[in-house]
């Protein structure tokens, strides 16, 4: 098995994972983030992307070769 961090992946793989994970973050935390955005006058898309990046950098990806 090969263990990789998000930064070890190619730029194309990072972008693909980020797009998929943005949708997951919006589905899981969308209501909470919308509430935060209304209270703090920030951008919803920016908050989703920041949350996705924060989480992706903490994951370890495992590949079986």
C-alpha positions as a Markdown table, in Angstrom:
| # | Residue | x | y | z |
|---|---|---|---|---|
| 1 | Unk | 0.0 | 0.0 | 0.0 |
| 2 | Unk | 1.1 | 3.5 | -0.7 |
| 3 | Unk | 0.2 | 6.3 | 1.7 |
| 4 | Unk | 0.0 | 9.9 | 0.3 |
| 5 | Unk | -1.1 | 13.3 | 1.6 |
| 6 | Unk | -3.2 | 15.7 | -0.5 |
| 7 | Unk | -0.1 | 17.7 | -1.4 |
| 8 | Unk | 1.7 | 14.6 | -2.8 |
| 9 | Unk | -1.0 | 14.2 | -5.4 |
| 10 | Unk | -0.8 | 15.7 | -8.9 |
| 11 | Unk | -2.5 | 19.1 | -9.5 |
| 12 | Unk | -5.2 | 17.4 | -11.6 |
| 13 | Unk | -6.0 | 14.9 | -8.9 |
| 14 | Unk | -6.1 | 17.6 | -6.2 |
| 15 | Unk | -8.6 | 19.7 | -8.3 |
| 16 | Unk | -10.8 | 16.6 | -9.0 |
| 17 | Unk | -10.8 | 15.7 | -5.2 |
| 18 | Unk | -11.5 | 19.3 | -4.3 |
| 19 | Unk | -14.5 | 19.5 | -6.6 |
| 20 | Unk | -16.0 | 16.3 | -5.3 |
| 21 | Unk | -15.3 | 17.2 | -1.7 |
| 22 | Unk | -16.8 | 20.7 | -2.1 |
| 23 | Unk | -20.1 | 18.9 | -2.9 |
| 24 | Unk | -19.7 | 16.7 | 0.2 |
| 25 | Unk | -19.0 | 19.6 | 2.5 |
| 26 | Unk | -22.0 | 21.5 | 1.1 |
| 27 | Unk | -24.2 | 18.5 | 1.7 |
| 28 | Unk | -22.9 | 17.8 | 5.2 |
| 29 | Unk | -22.4 | 21.3 | 6.6 |
| 30 | Unk | -24.3 | 23.5 | 4.1 |
| 31 | Unk | -27.0 | 24.7 | 6.6 |
| 32 | Unk | -24.4 | 25.6 | 9.3 |
| 33 | Unk | -22.2 | 27.4 | 6.8 |
| 34 | Unk | -25.2 | 29.3 | 5.4 |
| 35 | Unk | -26.1 | 30.4 | 8.9 |
| 36 | Unk | -22.5 | 31.5 | 9.5 |
| 37 | Unk | -22.4 | 33.4 | 6.2 |
| 38 | Unk | -25.6 | 35.3 | 7.0 |
| 39 | Unk | -24.3 | 36.3 | 10.5 |
| 40 | Unk | -20.8 | 37.3 | 9.3 |
| 41 | Unk | -21.5 | 38.6 | 5.8 |
| 42 | Unk | -19.0 | 36.3 | 4.0 |
| 43 | Unk | -19.1 | 34.4 | 0.8 |
| 44 | Unk | -20.7 | 31.0 | 0.8 |
| 45 | Unk | -18.6 | 29.5 | -2.0 |
| 46 | Unk | -15.4 | 30.7 | -0.3 |
| 47 | Unk | -16.4 | 29.2 | 3.0 |
| 48 | Unk | -17.2 | 25.9 | 1.4 |
| 49 | Unk | -13.8 | 25.8 | -0.4 |
| 50 | Unk | -11.9 | 26.8 | 2.8 |
| 51 | Unk | -13.6 | 24.0 | 4.8 |
| 52 | Unk | -13.0 | 21.5 | 2.0 |
| 53 | Unk | -9.3 | 22.4 | 1.8 |
| 54 | Unk | -8.9 | 22.3 | 5.6 |
| 55 | Unk | -10.3 | 18.8 | 5.7 |
| 56 | Unk | -8.5 | 17.5 | 2.6 |
| 57 | Unk | -5.1 | 18.5 | 4.0 |
| 58 | Unk | -5.7 | 16.4 | 7.1 |
| 59 | Unk | -6.5 | 13.2 | 5.2 |
| 60 | Unk | -4.1 | 10.4 | 4.3 |
| 61 | Unk | -4.9 | 8.7 | 1.0 |
| 62 | Unk | -4.2 | 5.0 | 0.7 |
| 63 | Unk | -3.8 | 3.2 | -2.6 |
| 64 | Unk | -3.4 | -0.5 | -3.1 |
| 65 | Unk | -1.2 | -1.3 | -6.1 |
